[in-house]
Amino acid sequence: MDVHALVNALSGLDPRLSVYVLSLLPLVEPRYAVVIGVTVYGLKAWEALTVSLLGLATLSVLLTLFLESLMESALHGVLSRITVLYKLASWVQSRSLARASKYREYGLLGVLVFVAIPLPLTGVYSGSVLGLVLGLNKKELFMSLFVGGLLSLGITLLGVSVTRLP
């Protein structure tokens, strides 16, 4: 399912709930959910930002608390028997290891900057895996995900504001 189909599928819900749900999804994440909230659902920028921030906080907490055990289970535990999950976890891990060398010496700051860059595949999900590969503790991982996500939200919202100037 593509983003357009997701946005249409959620259009029957309250726009704020739609933005929150979109902010939790790997295809969209909070930085693009804020843009969709403003441009598609017609929310005021502060409404879309508030809901996306709530999604960012939720996502940062969930990934910090559960990603490590989920990845471990997908690679070596019970879930490794499910071929699709095993292949996905292996791909994510190898991709993160390949990118890790650029960020290893910077640790928390490197992950924060990685997450803050508003480009595809550099968001909260990828950043959380990168943080695990770099060995960040849970506090450092949460801080890098949340602050990086916050910066990314600000950058994308600024981009939307600039493009909507008369």
C-alpha positions in Angstrom: 0.0 0.0 0.0 1.4 3.4 -0.9 1.1 6.6 1.0 -1.7 8.0 -1.2 -3.8 4.9 -0.5 -3.1 5.2 3.2 -4.1 8.9 3.3 -7.3 8.0 1.4 -8.0 5.1 3.7 -7.8 7.3 6.8 -9.7 10.2 5.4 -12.9 9.1 7.0 -11.4 9.6 10.5 -10.9 12.8 12.4 -7.9 14.5 10.6 -5.9 14.7 13.9 -6.3 10.9 14.4 -5.3 10.3 10.8 -2.2 12.3 11.2 -1.4 10.5 14.5 -1.8 7.1 12.8 0.3 8.2 9.8 3.0 9.5 12.1 3.5 6.0 13.5 4.0 4.3 10.2 7.4 3.6 8.7 6.4 4.9 5.3 5.3 8.3 6.6 6.7 9.0 10.1 6.0 12.2 12.0 7.9 14.5 9.6 5.8 13.7 6.6 2.6 13.3 8.7 2.8 17.0 9.6 3.0 17.9 5.9 0.0 15.7 5.1 -1.9 17.1 8.0 -1.5 20.7 6.7 -1.7 20.1 2.9 -4.1 17.2 2.6 -6.3 17.3 5.7 -6.3 21.1 6.0 -5.2 21.3 9.6 -3.6 24.4 11.0 0.2 24.1 11.2 0.1 24.1 15.0 -2.5 21.3 15.1 -0.6 19.1 12.7 2.6 19.8 14.6 1.1 18.9 18.0 -0.4 15.6 16.7 2.9 14.7 14.9 4.9 15.5 18.1 2.6 13.1 20.0 3.3 10.5 17.3 7.0 11.2 17.5 7.0 10.8 21.3 5.1 7.6 21.0 7.3 6.2 18.3 10.5 7.2 20.1 9.4 5.5 23.3 8.2 2.3 21.6 11.3 1.9 19.4 13.6 2.6 22.3 11.9 0.0 24.5 11.1 -2.8 22.1 13.2 -2.6 18.9 16.2 -4.4 20.3 14.2 -7.4 21.5 12.2 -7.5 18.4 15.3 -7.4 16.2 16.9 -10.1 18.3 13.8 -12.3 18.1 13.6 -11.8 14.3 17.2 -12.7 13.8 17.7 -15.5 16.4 14.6 -16.2 18.3 11.1 -17.6 17.6 10.3 -15.0 14.9 13.4 -16.1 12.9 11.3 -19.0 11.6 9.1 -16.6 9.7 11.2 -16.1 6.6 9.8 -12.7 5.7 10.7 -11.3 9.2 14.1 -12.9 9.2 14.9 -11.4 5.7 13.6 -8.0 6.7 15.6 -7.9 10.0 18.7 -9.1 8.2 18.3 -6.4 5.5 17.7 -3.7 8.0 20.7 -4.8 10.1 23.1 -5.0 7.2 21.9 -1.6 5.8 22.4 0.0 9.2 25.9 -1.6 9.6 26.9 -0.2 6.2 25.8 3.3 7.2 27.1 3.0 10.8 30.8 3.7 9.9 29.9 7.3 8.9 28.2 7.9 12.3 30.2 5.7 14.7 32.6 8.3 16.0 29.8 10.8 16.7 27.5 8.3 18.5 24.4 10.1 19.9 25.0 13.3 17.8 25.5 11.2 14.7 22.2 9.4 15.1 20.5 12.7 16.0 21.7 14.3 12.7 20.9 11.2 10.7 17.3 11.3 12.0 17.0 15.1 11.5 17.8 14.9 7.8 14.4 14.9 6.2 15.1 12.4 3.4 13.6 9.0 2.8 15.2 6.2 4.8 16.8 8.5 7.4 14.0 8.7 9.9 13.2 7.5 13.3 12.9 3.8 12.3 16.3 3.7 10.6 17.8 5.9 13.3 16.7 3.5 16.0 18.4 0.6 14.3 21.5 2.7 13.7 21.5 3.6 17.4 21.3 0.0 18.3 24.2 -0.9 16.0 26.3 1.9 17.5 25.5 0.7 21.0 23.7 3.7 22.3 22.0 3.1 25.7 18.2 3.6 25.9 18.4 7.2 27.2 20.8 8.2 24.4 18.7 6.4 21.8 15.5 8.1 23.0 17.1 11.5 23.1 18.7 11.1 19.6 15.4 9.9 18.1 13.2 12.5 19.7 15.4 15.5 19.2 16.4 14.4 15.7 12.7 13.8 14.9 11.8 17.2 16.3 14.4 18.9 14.1 13.2 17.0 11.1 9.6 18.0 11.8 10.7 21.6 12.1 12.6 21.5 8.8 9.7 19.9 6.9 7.1 22.2 8.4 9.3 25.2 7.5 9.5 23.8 3.9 5.7 23.6 3.8 5.4 27.2 5.1 7.9 28.5 2.5 6.2 26.8 -0.4 2.8 28.2 0.6 3.9 31.8 0.6 1.8 34.0 -1.8 
